[in-house]
Amino acid sequence: MLLLVLCGCMADEADLENPAETQDTLCGSDTPIVTYETFGRGFVDTYCQGCHASTTPNRQGAPEVFSFDAESDVVGHATAILNSTVPLEGEARMPPNGGPSEDDRARLEIWLTCFAD
């Protein structure tokens, strides 16, 4: 999802087809509240920090611009992260070795689309 390990690629911020439509569809009154504290921090620690922490000695090719040490770092790259982990088409590129369940990928999408500031 967020690990730029093997492919060395990250979707362009403009690649998300229609973010407003996605938000309208995904972020309804019955959408569960997903926050950095309740989900995001654990997800990033588990699936991203191996390559995307600024203190990681071997980033496996992850560009330094994609360091996810704080919530604001993740939120600042939300579109690229979603394009890599919960793509509209094709398979997820991040993390390159798999990992998150489809439920966790869905929670990530809800957090970054509906509740991230």
C-alpha positions as CSV (number, residue, x, y, z in Angstrom):
1,M,0.0,0.0,0.0
2,L,2.4,2.6,1.0
3,L,5.7,0.8,0.7
4,L,7.6,2.0,-2.3
5,V,9.9,-1.0,-2.1
6,L,10.3,-3.0,-5.3
7,C,8.5,-1.0,-7.9
8,G,10.0,2.4,-7.1
9,C,6.8,4.0,-8.4
10,M,4.0,6.0,-7.0
11,A,0.9,7.2,-8.7
12,D,0.7,10.8,-9.6
13,E,-1.5,12.9,-7.4
14,A,-3.7,13.7,-10.4
15,D,-4.4,10.1,-11.3
16,L,-7.5,9.7,-9.1
17,E,-10.4,9.8,-11.6
18,N,-13.0,11.7,-9.6
19,P,-12.2,12.2,-5.9
20,A,-15.4,14.2,-5.3
21,E,-17.6,11.4,-6.6
22,T,-15.6,8.9,-4.5
23,Q,-16.1,11.0,-1.4
24,D,-19.8,11.5,-2.1
25,T,-20.3,7.7,-2.5
26,L,-18.0,6.6,0.3
27,C,-18.6,9.3,3.0
28,G,-22.3,8.9,4.0
29,S,-23.9,9.2,7.4
30,D,-23.6,5.5,7.9
31,T,-19.8,5.4,7.2
32,P,-17.9,4.2,10.2
33,I,-15.6,6.8,11.7
34,V,-12.0,5.9,11.0
35,T,-9.2,8.1,12.3
36,Y,-5.5,8.2,12.5
37,E,-5.7,7.3,16.2
38,T,-8.1,4.4,15.8
39,F,-6.7,2.9,12.6
40,G,-4.2,5.0,10.5
41,R,-1.3,5.0,12.9
42,G,-1.3,1.2,13.3
43,F,-1.7,0.6,9.6
44,V,1.2,2.9,8.7
45,D,3.4,1.4,11.5
46,T,2.6,-2.1,10.2
47,Y,2.6,-1.7,6.5
48,C,4.6,1.4,5.7
49,Q,7.3,2.3,8.2
50,G,9.6,-0.5,7.0
51,C,10.5,1.6,4.0
52,H,8.7,4.9,4.6
53,A,10.1,6.1,8.0
54,S,12.7,8.8,7.7
55,T,14.9,6.9,10.1
56,T,14.7,3.6,8.2
57,P,18.3,2.6,7.2
58,N,17.3,0.7,4.1
59,R,14.3,2.3,2.4
60,Q,14.4,-0.3,-0.4
61,G,14.2,2.5,-3.0
62,A,11.4,4.5,-1.5
63,P,11.9,8.1,-2.4
64,E,12.6,10.4,0.6
65,V,9.6,12.6,-0.3
66,F,7.4,9.7,0.8
67,S,8.4,9.5,4.5
68,F,5.4,8.8,6.7
69,D,6.6,9.8,10.2
70,A,3.4,11.7,11.2
71,E,-0.2,11.9,10.3
72,S,0.3,15.0,8.2
73,D,2.9,13.2,6.1
74,V,0.4,10.5,5.2
75,V,-2.5,12.9,4.6
76,G,-0.3,15.1,2.4
77,H,0.1,12.2,0.1
78,A,-3.3,10.7,0.5
79,T,-4.2,10.6,-3.2
80,A,-1.0,8.9,-4.2
81,I,-1.3,6.4,-1.3
82,L,-4.9,5.6,-2.3
83,N,-3.9,5.1,-5.9
84,S,-1.2,2.7,-4.9
85,T,-3.1,0.8,-2.2
86,V,-6.8,1.0,-3.2
87,P,-6.7,1.6,-6.9
88,L,-9.8,2.2,-9.0
89,E,-8.5,-0.3,-11.5
90,G,-5.9,-3.1,-11.4
91,E,-4.1,-4.5,-8.4
92,A,-2.7,-2.6,-5.5
93,R,1.1,-1.9,-5.9
94,M,1.7,-1.2,-2.2
95,P,2.8,-2.8,-0.2
96,P,4.6,-4.8,-2.8
97,N,4.6,-8.0,-0.8
98,G,0.9,-7.8,-0.1
99,G,-0.2,-7.6,3.5
100,P,-3.3,-5.6,4.3
101,S,-6.7,-7.4,4.1
102,E,-9.3,-6.0,1.8
103,D,-11.1,-4.8,5.0
104,D,-8.0,-2.8,6.0
105,R,-7.6,-1.4,2.6
106,A,-11.3,-0.3,2.8
107,R,-10.7,1.3,6.2
108,L,-7.7,3.1,4.8
109,E,-9.8,4.5,2.0
110,I,-12.5,5.6,4.4
111,W,-9.9,7.3,6.7
112,L,-8.1,9.1,3.9
113,T,-11.2,10.1,1.9
114,C,-13.6,11.0,4.6
115,F,-11.9,11.8,7.9
116,A,-8.2,12.8,7.3
117,D,-7.6,16.6,7.7
